[in-house]
Amino acid sequence: MDIQKTLNQAVASGAVHGVIAAAATDKGILFEGAAGGLKLDSVIWLASMTKAVAGAAAMQLVEKGKLSLDTPAADVLPEIGKKQVLTGIDADGTVHTRPPKRPITLRHLLTHTSGMGYDTWNGDIFRYVKAKGPFKPATMAALSTPLLFDPGEQWQYSISIDWAGLMVEKVSGKRLDRYLTENIFVPLGMTDTGFAISPGMRPRKAAVHVRTEGGGFEATDHELNQTPEVFQGGGALYSSVPDYLKFVRALLMGGAPILKSATVAEMFRNSMNEGVFCQPLKSYIPGRSTDMNFVDGMTWGLTFMINPEAFPGRRSASSLAWVASPTPTTGSIR
């Protein structure tokens, strides 16, 4: 297969505005290329690709005994213990809730089984935000939405990893940007990655494009708050594809120098309760995302979606992925 030709055709057909692609194994890089005006070193908003990095940070602290996967997250963050399960929203915007049957844990957060959701892909959260918002992005208010179900009992793609990032901050005593820089980016030589766009990254920053009603994409001047109230572990990093590949290859090679091999192996295994699987996601904000349908039997490890079966010429059984980003972006990695 001529990968570069495929990328060029995808842009020419209008399927994407631009694309950057890379492929690698633990032995080395197999392919790197770009199309649609983007360059290999273009700096892009990683969106939900941030989740894997924040998850790795949380697992570093699990290794050190500073965090636990299965004790109440409220032991670290009392605020998360205040979340209630949504039972209904009246026509006048009155919200009804009940206490959850069990506390949220870090395992629930990393597997998206905490009960939280996104307004992009959940109608109840969409209606809640409409009734109570809008909430300013990257604030504690934006993370205050209620639970959709009791922790551990279902799966829903969510703001959970933002809360996991707050747990990292609490036990490390460092803001998430500083923690990730010191413990992941510097050890891996990731000089193009951060929540803030450095002067060296600025000239290479790619524009964010949103989907239009008639099809195709429209460029915007969207840029995340560079000094936010909350550093969102679920979706606020900027990076380049070669830089992010350093992180991915570290995991492929067993985790060194950022994680132990046993920790990486645990992250790669299904960590949801028996009988819980990933369910299709309907988009309630089409400009941000299309509907997402998953293969039956998809599960979630500790920040990774796990493919249940082999698809010849495509994904292998037990391969890992991140599926979604809050807003489709030029050059976004999926």
Backbone hydrogen bonds, N-H to C=O, Kabsch-Sander energy under -0.5 kcal/mol:
donor,donor_aa,acceptor,acceptor_aa,energy
3,I,1,M,-1.1
6,T,2,D,-1.9
7,L,3,I,-2.2
8,N,4,Q,-2.4
9,Q,5,K,-2.3
10,A,6,T,-2.0
11,V,7,L,-1.8
12,A,8,N,-2.4
13,S,9,Q,-2.2
14,G,10,A,-0.5
14,G,11,V,-1.0
15,A,10,A,-1.3
16,V,10,A,-1.2
19,V,35,A,-2.0
21,A,33,G,-2.7
23,A,31,F,-2.6
25,T,28,G,-2.8
30,L,23,A,-2.9
31,F,23,A,-2.0
33,G,21,A,-2.4
35,A,19,V,-2.3
38,L,35,A,-0.6
42,S,39,K,-2.1
43,V,204,R,-2.6
44,I,42,S,-0.5
44,I,239,S,-3.3
46,L,44,I,-0.6
46,L,237,L,-2.7
47,A,237,L,-0.7
49,M,46,L,-2.3
50,T,47,A,-2.2
51,K,48,S,-1.4
53,V,49,M,-0.7
53,V,50,T,-0.6
54,A,50,T,-2.3
55,G,51,K,-2.7
56,A,52,A,-2.1
57,A,53,V,-2.0
58,A,54,A,-2.2
59,M,55,G,-2.2
60,Q,56,A,-1.8
61,L,57,A,-1.5
62,V,58,A,-1.4
63,E,59,M,-2.3
64,K,60,Q,-1.4
65,G,62,V,-1.4
66,K,61,L,-2.3
67,L,61,L,-1.5
73,A,104,I,-3.4
75,D,72,P,-1.7
76,V,73,A,-1.6
77,L,73,A,-3.0
80,I,77,L,-1.5
81,G,77,L,-0.6
81,G,78,P,-0.9
82,K,79,E,-1.4
83,K,80,I,-1.2
85,V,98,R,-3.3
86,L,147,L,-3.4
87,T,96,H,-3.4
88,G,96,H,-1.4
90,D,94,T,-3.0
93,G,90,D,-2.1
96,H,88,G,-3.1
98,R,85,V,-1.9
106,L,68,S,-0.6
106,L,71,T,-0.6
107,R,69,L,-2.6
109,L,105,T,-1.9
110,L,106,L,-2.7
111,T,107,R,-1.5
112,H,109,L,-0.9
113,T,108,H,-2.4
114,S,108,H,-0.7
118,Y,157,Y,-0.5
121,W,118,Y,-0.6
122,N,118,Y,-0.9
126,F,122,N,-2.4
127,R,123,G,-2.4
128,Y,124,D,-2.2
129,V,125,I,-2.8
130,K,126,F,-1.9
131,A,127,R,-2.0
132,K,128,Y,-2.8
133,G,129,V,-2.8
139,T,136,K,-0.5
143,L,139,T,-0.7
143,L,140,M,-0.6
144,S,141,A,-1.5
147,L,84,Q,-3.1
148,L,115,G,-3.5
152,G,113,T,-3.7
153,E,150,D,-2.0
156,Q,112,H,-2.5
159,I,117,G,-0.7
161,I,158,S,-0.5
162,D,159,I,-1.1
163,W,159,I,-1.2
164,A,160,S,-1.9
165,G,161,I,-2.1
166,L,162,D,-1.5
167,M,163,W,-1.7
168,V,164,A,-1.9
169,E,165,G,-2.1
170,K,166,L,-2.2
171,V,167,M,-2.2
172,S,168,V,-1.9
173,G,169,E,-1.9
174,K,169,E,-0.6
179,Y,175,R,-2.5
180,L,176,L,-2.7
181,T,177,D,-1.9
182,E,178,R,-2.6
183,N,179,Y,-2.4
184,I,180,L,-2.2
185,F,180,L,-2.5
186,V,181,T,-2.7
188,L,184,I,-1.6
189,G,185,F,-0.7
189,G,186,V,-1.1
190,M,185,F,-2.9
191,T,189,G,-1.4
193,T,190,M,-0.8
194,G,238,Y,-2.1
198,S,196,A,-0.8
201,M,198,S,-0.8
202,R,198,S,-2.1
204,R,201,M,-1.6
205,K,202,R,-1.5
206,A,43,V,-3.2
208,V,220,T,-0.5
210,V,218,E,-2.4
211,R,287,G,-1.5
212,T,216,G,-1.8
215,G,212,T,-1.7
218,E,210,V,-2.5
220,T,208,V,-2.5
229,E,138,A,-0.8
230,V,138,A,-2.0
232,Q,230,V,-0.8
233,G,231,F,-0.9
235,G,232,Q,-1.4
236,A,232,Q,-1.4
238,Y,194,G,-2.5
239,S,44,I,-2.3
241,V,40,L,-0.6
244,Y,240,S,-2.7
245,L,241,V,-2.3
246,K,242,P,-0.8
246,K,243,D,-0.9
247,F,243,D,-0.9
248,V,244,Y,-2.2
249,R,245,L,-2.8
250,A,246,K,-1.5
251,L,247,F,-1.6
252,L,248,V,-2.2
253,M,249,R,-1.9
254,G,251,L,-1.7
255,G,250,A,-3.3
258,I,255,G,-2.1
259,L,255,G,-2.2
264,V,260,K,-2.0
265,A,261,S,-2.3
266,E,262,A,-1.7
267,M,263,T,-2.2
268,F,264,V,-1.5
269,R,266,E,-1.1
271,S,300,W,-2.4
276,V,273,N,-1.9
277,F,275,G,-0.5
278,C,298,M,-2.7
281,L,292,M,-3.0
282,K,121,W,-0.5
282,K,280,P,-0.5
284,Y,120,T,-3.6
285,I,120,T,-0.8
288,R,285,I,-2.2
289,S,285,I,-1.4
292,M,281,L,-3.2
298,M,295,V,-1.6
299,T,306,I,-1.5
301,G,304,F,-3.7
302,L,267,M,-1.4
303,T,110,L,-1.3
303,T,301,G,-1.8
305,M,321,A,-2.7
306,I,299,T,-2.9
307,N,305,M,-0.5
307,N,319,S,-2.9
311,F,315,R,-3.5
314,R,311,F,-2.8
318,S,307,N,-2.8
319,S,316,S,-1.7
321,A,305,M,-1.8
322,W,334,R,-0.6
330,T,207,A,-0.6
331,G,18,G,-1.0
332,S,329,T,-2.2
